[in-house]
C-alpha cells in the first residue's frame, strides 16, 4: 500500500470534512470524535460531490437529493441500501494519509 498525505490533524478539526484529489481520484476526508474516515467524494445516487453536502454529527447528507450516510461505516441511512466507497485512511504523527 502507498499512503499519501492529504492533510494534518491541525487542518481538519472534529466535525469537519475536506475534499482532495489523490492520484486523479476525488476523496472526501471526514473527522469526527470517533475517528477519521475517507470515501470517494461522490454520492451513491448520482455521483454528486459529497463535499458539497452537510455533516451533522456522524450523518453526511448529500446536497442534491438529501441521501444520508453514516460516516463511521459508509452505510446509507436514507436509503439504507446505499453505500459509500471507502478509501483506506490512517493517521500517523499528526498527518492524515489515504491509500488509493
HELIX and SHEET records of a PDB file:
HELIX    1   1 UNK A    9  UNK A   11  5                                   3    
HELIX    2   2 UNK A   50  UNK A   52  5                                   3    
SHEET    1   A 3 UNK A   3  UNK A   8  0                                        
SHEET    2   A 3 UNK A  95  UNK A  99 -1                                        
SHEET    3   A 3 UNK A  88  UNK A  92 -1                                        
SHEET    1   B 3 UNK A  16  UNK A  22  0                                        
SHEET    2   B 3 UNK A  25  UNK A  32 -1                                        
SHEET    3   B 3 UNK A  35  UNK A  40 -1                                        
SHEET    1   C 4 UNK A  54  UNK A  56  0                                        
SHEET    2   C 4 UNK A  59  UNK A  61 -1                                        
SHEET    3   C 4 UNK A  68  UNK A  70 -1                                        
SHEET    4   C 4 UNK A  76  UNK A  78 -1                                        
END                                                                             
